[in-house]
């Protein structure tokens, strides 16, 4: 299936917006960005933040809001921690919101979860 033209930066490439919990997740994202630059445009804000940051960006930031029709995926890159269990209901609301931003085809939302190293 041929990709639609999505602008100079994303001509025929998948457009992926990533939200990172911390600096280590940003480093992983930077690696993926370099590895897959031939098939995807992977972009992430320089500041960290997850679900609330994503909702805010898609609500208020024109570089997200006005381009939702060409964004293929939104990734959330974060550590799994038991202290965050009570946040999942709110996070799921944001995921449903992001999936419904487009009328014709849903934006895929991927959760990239890491576990901390314990020595």
N, C-alpha and C positions, 0 to 999 in steps of 0.2 A: 504494500500500500504506500503510495507516494505521500510525502509530507507536504503540508501547505507551506507557502512562503510566510515567514514570520518576522521579517525585517532583516536588516543587514547583519546583525550579530547572530541571529538564530536561523538563518536561511537553511531550511530543511532539517534543522536539528531539534531535538527535544529540548524544551525550555523547562528547567527545574529550579524552583525556589526552595532554599534550605534554611531552616531555623535551628540554631545550635544552642545547647544549654551552656557550654563553656568553651574555653580556649582549646582544649584537646579535641573536641568535636569539630571546631573550626579547622584545625590542622588536618583531620581526617577528610573533611569536605574539600579542602584545598588540594589534597592528594587526588581525590576522585575527579575534581575539576580538571586537573592536568592530564590524568589518565584517559579521560573520555572526551577531551575537547573536540575530537573529530566527529562525534555523534551527538553531543549534548552541550547546551549552554547551562552551566550550573552556577547559580548566583546566590549569595547570602549576605545579609546585613553584617556590617563590621561589628556591631554591638551584639551581645548575646541576648537570648530570650526565646521563649518557645511559643506556646499556644496563644497567650494574650498578645504577644508581640505580633504574631501572624495576623490575628483578627484586626488589630490596630492598623497594620500595614495595608491590608486589603480594604479596610474601611476608609483610610485617610490618605495614603501615599499614592499619588498618581502613577508612579512607576510600577505599582502592583495593581491598583484598582482599574486603571485604564487598559491594562494588558491581560486581564484575566482570560480573554478569549484565546490567547495563544500560549498560555502557561499550561503545560501538560501535567506536571506533578508538583506537589508540595511535600517536602521531606521534613521530618522532625528528628533531630539527632540528639539523644540524651541518655543519661545514665538511668538504670533501673534502681530505684531506692524505695524501701518500704515506707519511708516517711511521706511519699507522694501518693499513696493509695487513695487517700480521700480527695485527691484532685482529679481523678479520672472522669467523674461525671461531667465536670466543667470542660475538661479537655475533649471529651467526646462531642459535646455541643459545638465546639469550635471545628472539629473535624467534619461534622454534618454541615455546618455553615459553609465551609470551604468547598465541599463536594457540590453544593448547590449553586455556586457562583455563576455557572454557565448553564444555559438552557438546553443546548443541543447535546453536549457530551460532558460528563462529570469530570472534574479535576481529580486525578488520583492522589490520595494522601498516603504516604508511607511513613511508618514509624521505624526508625533506625535506633535500636536500643543497645547500649553497651553496659557491661558490668565493670565495676571498679576492681582493681587488683588489690588483694589483701595478702600481706606477707606476715 
